[in-house]
Amino acid sequence: PVPVVDVIAESPLWRVRRLVELGVSGGRRAVAEAARDDAASLAGPLRRAGLTTAAALTSALVAESDRRGRDAFGRLTDPDPDRYAWAWLAATAHLAATERELIRSSWVAPALG
C-alpha cells in the first residue's frame, strides 16, 4: 500500500493559515499581537521550504497589521484599513492557490519505470 501523506499538514503553510484565520476572527490587532510572539519563527520555515512568496506575503501582513501612524502632535492615528485589507487578501489568495497546487501535485501518479 502507498502511504498517505497530507501535503498541507506537512508544509509550514499552517503558519500563514493561522494568521489569515486570526485576521478574520480577531482583526488586525490580533494578527499583530500573535506576530509579536512568533515574529522570528513565521517567515523562516516558509523560506526554507521554498515558499518564498508565502514568506514575503506573511511578513507584509504582519507589518501592515502593526502599522500605526501618528498625527502632527505625535498621537497614534487609526491605520489605513485598505492597506491591511490588501495585505490580508494577497496572503489569503496566495495561500489558497498554494494549497490547491500542493494537493493537485500530490494526485499525480508517479512515473513507472
Secondary structure, DSSP 8 states (H G I E B T S, - for coil): ------HHHHSTTHHHHHHHHHHHHHHHHHHHHHHHHHHHHHHHHHHHTT-HHHHHHHHHHHHHHT---B-TTS-B----HHHHHHHHHHHHHHHHHHHHHHHHHHHS-----
